[in-house]
Amino acid sequence: MDEELLAGLFQRLHGVADGGLGKVQFLRGDGEAPGARENGESAQVSADLKAGHLDGYCVGEPWNSLAVLSKTGWCVATSEELAPRHPEKVLMVRRDFAERSEREHLALIAALYEACRFCQQPENRERLMEMLALPQYVGVPIQALRMSMAGTFDYGNGRVEKQSAFHVFAGEDVNEPSLAKAQWVVRSLLASGLVEDPSLPAERATEWFRSDIFHQATSTIPS
């Protein structure tokens, strides 16, 4: 890859976030790219790009669309292109909480699962975007949200493509914390160089990716 591109100052939220793993995969480096920094605030990166403090960044939506909307940046690639159906956000709790407050834990999982299914329905997207645009939530122009949540994605520079799987909130095998997802996390950590021990067993991740608890929580929810 062009050394001038690698020498640019790029922002990511955290090295072990899925965005950070995606950036390393995209740059195809053996380690971290020169000039990269992390732990920034996602809401700030678009303003930093506009001010010239950054040459690029790797974060989720709608911060990419904000740069496109203001014509200060464009999107090179999406995580869906780099790692289709990769794991995204997780609900993680302490073991003692899960054991001490089992009923509340299961109810929380069930509520989030139902919320995901609501968000996945196309007829609910406009209502969802209106809520997210409010100042107490994401607090961005609704058009920035619509640029990735309405079935298409605007990369900037006139490139607009259909992206029906850009945001996948629910569906077959989407929400279950499965062994396959655990293995993807371990493989990505090893490939990025963030974890150096090649003997790290992916199977051990099933201690944290508890599909059994997920099925217990969602078993009574109508399909």
Backbone torsions as a table, in degrees:
resi	resn	phi	psi	omega
1	MET	NA	150.2	-178.2
2	ASP	-54.5	126.3	-178.6
3	GLU	-63.9	-29.6	178.5
4	GLU	-64.8	-37.4	177.6
5	LEU	-67.5	-43.1	-179.7
6	LEU	-64.9	-27.7	-178.0
7	ALA	-79.7	-8.9	-179.6
8	GLY	-68.9	163.3	-180.0
9	LEU	-93.8	112.1	-178.2
10	PHE	-113.1	147.0	-177.7
11	GLN	-112.8	138.8	168.3
12	ARG	-139.0	161.8	-175.4
13	LEU	-75.8	-44.7	179.5
14	HIS	-163.6	146.8	-176.3
15	GLY	-59.6	-33.6	-177.4
16	VAL	-99.3	5.4	171.4
17	ALA	-73.4	157.3	-178.3
18	ASP	-62.5	-29.7	176.3
19	GLY	-66.6	-39.8	177.7
20	GLY	-65.6	-41.3	177.3
21	LEU	-64.6	-38.0	178.9
22	GLY	-65.7	-37.4	-179.9
23	LYS	-66.1	-42.8	178.2
24	VAL	-61.9	-41.8	178.8
25	GLN	-62.4	-41.8	-178.0
26	PHE	-66.3	-43.3	-178.9
27	LEU	-73.9	-16.6	176.1
28	ARG	58.3	34.2	179.7
29	GLY	-90.5	166.6	175.8
30	ASP	-79.8	-20.2	179.3
31	GLY	-149.1	-146.2	-179.7
32	GLU	-79.4	141.9	-179.6
33	ALA	-71.8	141.2	176.8
34	PRO	-57.5	142.2	175.4
35	GLY	82.5	4.8	-179.2
36	ALA	-86.0	148.7	174.2
37	ARG	-136.9	160.8	-176.9
38	GLU	-138.0	-179.5	177.9
39	ASN	70.0	25.0	175.5
40	GLY	-81.9	168.3	176.3
41	GLU	-86.9	126.7	-176.9
42	SER	-59.6	-35.6	-178.9
43	ALA	-69.6	-12.8	-175.2
44	GLN	-98.0	-19.5	-169.2
45	VAL	-64.9	-36.7	179.4
46	SER	-63.7	-41.0	178.1
47	ALA	-67.0	-37.7	177.9
48	ASP	-65.3	-38.2	177.4
49	LEU	-64.3	-45.0	-179.8
50	LYS	-62.9	-35.5	-179.0
51	ALA	-80.1	-7.8	179.9
52	GLY	86.8	9.7	179.2
53	HIS	-79.0	-19.2	179.4
54	LEU	-129.2	153.0	172.6
55	ASP	-98.0	-16.8	179.7
56	GLY	179.7	171.6	178.5
57	TYR	-156.9	162.4	179.0
58	CYS	-127.5	98.5	179.1
59	VAL	-141.5	176.5	177.8
60	GLY	-86.2	-177.4	177.6
61	GLU	-79.0	154.9	8.6
62	PRO	-97.0	19.0	-171.4
63	TRP	-71.0	-27.7	172.9
64	ASN	-69.6	-44.1	-179.3
65	SER	-65.5	-28.8	175.5
66	LEU	-62.0	-40.8	178.9
67	ALA	-67.3	-39.6	177.9
68	VAL	-66.3	-43.1	-178.1
69	LEU	-62.3	-37.6	-179.8
70	SER	-88.2	1.3	178.8
71	LYS	60.4	32.4	176.0
72	THR	-105.4	-5.1	-179.8
73	GLY	-163.9	174.4	177.6
74	TRP	-145.4	157.9	-175.2
75	CYS	-94.0	124.9	-179.6
76	VAL	-78.7	-48.0	-177.1
77	ALA	-156.4	154.5	177.7
78	THR	-105.2	159.2	178.5
79	SER	-64.8	-27.7	176.6
80	GLU	-63.3	-32.6	177.4
81	GLU	-76.0	-36.3	-176.9
82	LEU	-79.4	-40.5	-176.3
83	ALA	-147.4	80.1	-177.0
84	PRO	-54.4	135.4	177.3
85	ARG	59.4	29.9	179.0
86	HIS	-70.2	154.4	176.6
87	PRO	-62.2	148.0	180.0
88	GLU	-123.5	-115.8	-176.6
89	LYS	-73.0	150.5	179.1
90	VAL	-130.5	156.5	168.2
91	LEU	-103.8	115.7	-179.6
92	MET	-122.3	131.2	177.6
93	VAL	-130.0	161.6	176.5
94	ARG	-72.1	149.4	179.6
95	ARG	-59.9	-39.9	-177.6
96	ASP	-66.4	-32.8	176.1
97	PHE	-67.1	-46.1	-178.6
98	ALA	-59.4	-35.8	-178.9
99	GLU	-82.7	-37.8	-177.0
100	ARG	-76.6	-35.6	-175.4
101	SER	-123.2	55.3	-174.3
102	GLU	-58.9	-44.0	-177.6
103	ARG	-61.8	-44.6	179.3
104	GLU	-66.1	-38.8	179.1
105	HIS	-62.0	-47.9	179.8
106	LEU	-64.1	-39.0	178.9
107	ALA	-65.4	-37.1	178.8
108	LEU	-65.0	-45.0	178.1
109	ILE	-61.3	-45.5	-179.4
110	ALA	-61.7	-42.0	-179.7
111	ALA	-64.7	-43.0	178.6
112	LEU	-65.6	-37.7	178.8
113	TYR	-63.6	-44.2	178.2
114	GLU	-65.5	-37.5	177.5
115	ALA	-63.6	-40.6	177.7
116	CYS	-61.7	-42.5	179.8
117	ARG	-65.5	-36.3	176.1
118	PHE	-62.8	-46.5	-177.4
119	CYS	-65.8	-27.0	-177.6
120	GLN	-72.9	-24.4	-176.8
121	GLN	-72.2	125.1	-178.0
122	PRO	-55.4	-35.0	-177.9
123	GLU	-69.2	-13.1	179.9
124	ASN	-99.8	-5.1	-173.3
125	ARG	-63.5	-42.1	-178.4
126	GLU	-63.7	-43.0	177.5
127	ARG	-62.4	-40.0	179.2
128	LEU	-64.1	-43.9	-179.6
129	MET	-65.5	-38.7	178.4
130	GLU	-61.7	-38.7	179.2
131	MET	-70.0	-45.9	-177.6
132	LEU	-63.8	-29.3	-178.1
133	ALA	-72.4	-14.3	-178.3
134	LEU	-65.0	148.3	-176.8
135	PRO	-57.4	-32.5	-177.4
136	GLN	-77.6	-6.7	177.6
137	TYR	-113.0	-113.8	-179.1
138	VAL	-77.5	-38.8	173.6
139	GLY	67.9	46.1	176.4
140	VAL	-125.6	163.6	176.1
141	PRO	-56.5	138.6	-176.7
142	ILE	-60.9	-27.2	178.6
143	GLN	-63.3	-34.3	177.6
144	ALA	-65.1	-35.8	176.5
145	LEU	-72.2	-39.8	-177.6
146	ARG	-65.9	-25.2	-177.0
147	MET	-65.6	-17.7	178.1
148	SER	-126.1	-7.4	-173.8
149	MET	-111.7	6.3	-175.9
150	ALA	-111.0	19.9	176.7
151	GLY	97.3	-8.2	175.2
152	THR	-131.3	166.2	175.1
153	PHE	-134.0	129.7	179.6
154	ASP	-95.4	107.3	-179.7
155	TYR	-78.2	-14.6	-171.8
156	GLY	95.0	169.4	-179.4
157	ASN	56.4	30.0	176.8
158	GLY	82.5	2.6	-178.6
159	ARG	-94.5	111.3	177.5
160	VAL	-127.0	125.0	-177.0
161	GLU	-130.1	151.9	174.0
162	LYS	-67.0	132.9	-178.9
163	GLN	-140.7	73.2	-177.5
164	SER	-66.7	-22.0	-178.5
165	ALA	-108.1	20.6	-178.9
166	PHE	-65.5	-51.1	174.2
167	HIS	-111.8	113.1	177.8
168	VAL	-116.9	106.4	-176.8
169	PHE	-90.7	-29.6	-177.0
170	ALA	-157.2	164.9	-178.8
171	GLY	145.7	-174.4	-177.1
172	GLU	-61.7	122.7	177.6
173	ASP	63.7	12.7	-177.0
174	VAL	-77.5	-46.5	-171.2
175	ASN	-93.9	-16.9	-177.1
176	GLU	-70.1	130.0	175.9
177	PRO	-78.7	78.3	-169.3
178	SER	-88.0	169.7	176.4
179	LEU	-63.3	-37.6	179.5
180	ALA	-59.9	-40.3	178.5
181	LYS	-68.6	-39.4	177.6
182	ALA	-61.9	-42.0	179.5
183	GLN	-64.9	-37.2	178.2
184	TRP	-62.4	-42.7	179.8
185	VAL	-61.4	-46.7	-178.8
186	VAL	-63.9	-45.8	179.3
187	ARG	-59.9	-41.4	-178.2
188	SER	-67.8	-39.4	178.0
189	LEU	-63.9	-41.0	178.8
190	LEU	-68.4	-44.7	-177.5
191	ALA	-65.3	-31.8	-178.0
192	SER	-80.2	-14.3	-176.9
193	GLY	85.5	0.0	179.9
194	LEU	-71.3	-25.9	172.8
195	VAL	-122.7	125.4	-172.5
196	GLU	-98.4	-14.3	-176.3
197	ASP	-80.6	105.6	-178.0
198	PRO	-69.5	-11.1	-179.4
199	SER	-89.7	4.3	179.4
200	LEU	-57.1	114.0	-175.2
201	PRO	-79.4	122.1	178.9
202	ALA	-63.6	-29.9	-178.4
203	GLU	-62.7	-27.4	-178.6
204	ARG	-65.7	-24.1	-179.6
205	ALA	-64.1	-17.5	177.5
206	THR	-67.2	-12.8	173.4
207	GLU	-68.9	-23.7	-179.2
208	TRP	-110.2	-32.3	176.9
209	PHE	-89.9	88.4	-169.4
210	ARG	-96.9	86.4	178.3
211	SER	-66.6	-26.9	179.5
212	ASP	-65.6	-41.5	177.8
213	ILE	-67.5	-39.1	178.4
214	PHE	-59.5	-46.8	-179.2
215	HIS	-67.1	-35.6	176.8
216	GLN	-63.4	-39.9	-178.1
217	ALA	-72.4	-32.2	-172.4
218	THR	-104.3	1.2	-173.7
219	SER	-65.2	-26.9	-177.8
220	THR	-95.4	-0.2	-179.8
221	ILE	-83.7	126.6	179.7
222	PRO	-59.5	141.5	-179.8
223	SER	-79.1	NA	NA
